Amino acid sequence: MGTNETHNIIKESGGSEIVITKSRFIGYLAPVSTSAEAESIIASIRKKYNDARHNCWAYIVMEENVTIKKCSDDGEPSGTAGRPMLAVLEGAMLVNALCVVTRYFGGVLLGTGGLVRAYTEAASKALESCRLTPIRPGINISIICDYQDEGSVRRLLEAEDFAITGTEYTDKVMLKVLGPEEKAEMLNGRIIDLSGGKASCEMGEKAFY
């Protein structure tokens, strides 16, 4: 999953519950911003469902433009729970999301194929209960210009889909903006041109927005 791709996030958690051959599967999907937050939620769900046979999980988070993917079968046969759940997240191009599926064993063995289908279905149904919001790769830029050029710079930013995230007024105007990474070089050239070389752009950190 590269940083030049469009991804999806969820802003609110969702859930599901299915029963397959007497086993109860409780799915939970939540937005997370770090792996530490994901691990904390996993621990709280284990505590909540401490009488369950398994609490399997998978998450994908973006930390400092590095994608972290982890999953666990939590005692189920290797590859039958965490990996299928992770595949559901990947298929939806989700980042910053955690999925936990809790299983109460019903006394009937499902087999490896049955487990893969069950955990996939539980994760998929939890996903269906959430609304996906697309995000794309962007970059933070600091623009310093003269007061007389501020209006022209602001109009250019609006036309090129850059959002102004902060403004500072001293002897110059500093605009902090966030917008499409692929337009950064073009924006720099346009601003230098319209200001007659008096304005400057400083590229900052990359970020999804």
N, C-alpha and C positions, 0 to 999 in steps of 0.2 A: 504494500500500500504506500505509494509515494506521496510526497507533499504537494505534487502538482495536480492531484486528483480532487474532484469534488466528493465530499463526504456528507453524511447525515448525522444529526444528533437528535436526542429526545430531550424535551424540557421537563417532562413529568413522568413519573413512574407508572408502570402498568403491570397487570398480572393475569394469570390464567389458572385454571384447575381442571384436570382431566382424570378420569379413572380408566385404567386399562388392565383387564384381567385381575381385578380386585386391588391392584396397586394404585395408590393415589399420588398424583404428580402435581405439585404446586409450583407454578412458574412465577418469577418476579423479575422485572426489567427496570433498571433505575439509571438515571444520568449520574455520572461521576466525573470528576475533573482530574483526579490523580489515582495512581495505583494504591497509594496509602488509604485513600477514601474508599476504594473498592474493597480492600482487605478488611477495613473496619466494618463495612456493611455485611460482608460475608460472615464475620465473627458474630454480629448481632443476630443474623438469621439463624446461624447454628445454635445460638442461645435460645432463640424463640422456639425453634423446632428441635429441641435437644432430644426428643423422643423418637425422631424420625430415623430411618435406616441410613439415608444418604442426603447430603446437601451438596449437590454438584454445582459447579459454577464456571463461568467464562467471562472475561472482560477484555475490552480494547480501549486503551487510553492514549492520548497524544500528550507527551510531556516534552517541552522544549523541541518541538518538531520531530520528535522520535516516537514512533508507534510501538507501544508495548502491548503484547498479546499474551494472555495467560489463561489456563483452564485446568480444571481438576475433575477427575472421575469420583473422588471421595469414596473409594472402596468398591465402586462398580467395576466390572471387567474393563481392562485398559482400552481406551478409544471408543467406549460406548456411550459416554455422557458428555464430558467436557468438550471434546473435539466436535461432536455434532452441534452442540450449542454455540460454540465459537463460529462454526460454519454459518449458522443462521445470522449472527451479527455481521460476519464478513459479507454475506450475500446481500444484506441491506445497506452495505457501505457505511455501517455505523462506527463512530468513534465516541470516546468518552461515555461508554455504556457498559453496564454490568448486568449479567443474567445469572440468576440462581434458580435451580430447580430442586425442590425438596421432594423426596420420595418416601412415602409410607408403604412399606412392603406388604403386599396382600397375600403372601403365602404361595404364590404361583410364579415359578421362574419364567422369564420372558425370552431368554436366549439373547445372544448378542445382537442379532438383527432386530428383535423386538425392542430391546433397550434403545438402540440407535433411533428407531422410529418414535418411541415414546418421548425421549428427551428432545428430539427435533420438534415434535408436535407441541410439547409444552412450551418450548422457547418461542416457536413461531406464533402460537396463540397469544403469548405475552406481548410479542412484538405487534401483533394486530391491534392490541388495545392501546397502543401509543401512536402519537402523531409524529411523523418524521419531519425534521426541519433541515433543509440543505445548507451546508456551509461550503466555503471555497477558500483556497489559499490567498492570503493577502500579505501586505507589508505595511509597517508603520513608517511614516515619513514626517520629518520636521522641515517646514518651509519657512524661510526668513525673507521678508520682502519689505519694501517701503510702503508707507501708508497709501500713497497714490496708486499703488499696484494691487492693493488688497482686493478691490472689487473684481478686477479682471481675473485674479488668481482664484477667487471663490467661484466665479462662474465657470472657469475651466474645471475645477474640481468637481463641481456638480455635473457638468457635462460628461466627465470621464468616470463617474460612479465612485468617487472618493468621498468618504464621510469625514467631516471635521470633528475630531474628538476633543480638541482643546484649543484655546486662543490666549496668547499673552501679548500685552501691549507695553513696549518700552520705547526706546528710540526707533525701534523697528516693530514690525508685526511678525509674531511667530505663530504659525498654524500647524497644529499636530493633526495628521490625517491618517486614515486607514483605508486601503483600497486594493484593487487587483494587482497582484505581484507582477503579472505579465505587462502591465501598463506603466510600471515605475520608471523605466528608462525613457519612455516617450514623454511622460509627464515632466521629468527633469528638463529635457530639451525644450519643451513648450514653455515652461515657466522662465527659463533663461532667455528665450527669444522675446516673450511678451514684456519682460522687464528690462530689456536691453542689457542683459548680463548682470543686473544688480541684485537679483534674487538668487537664492541658493536652496538646494534640497539636500537633506542629510538622511540617508537610508537607515532605518532602524531594524527592529526585530521582525521576523516573519510571524504571522499569526493567521489562524483561521477565523473567518467572520461570517 
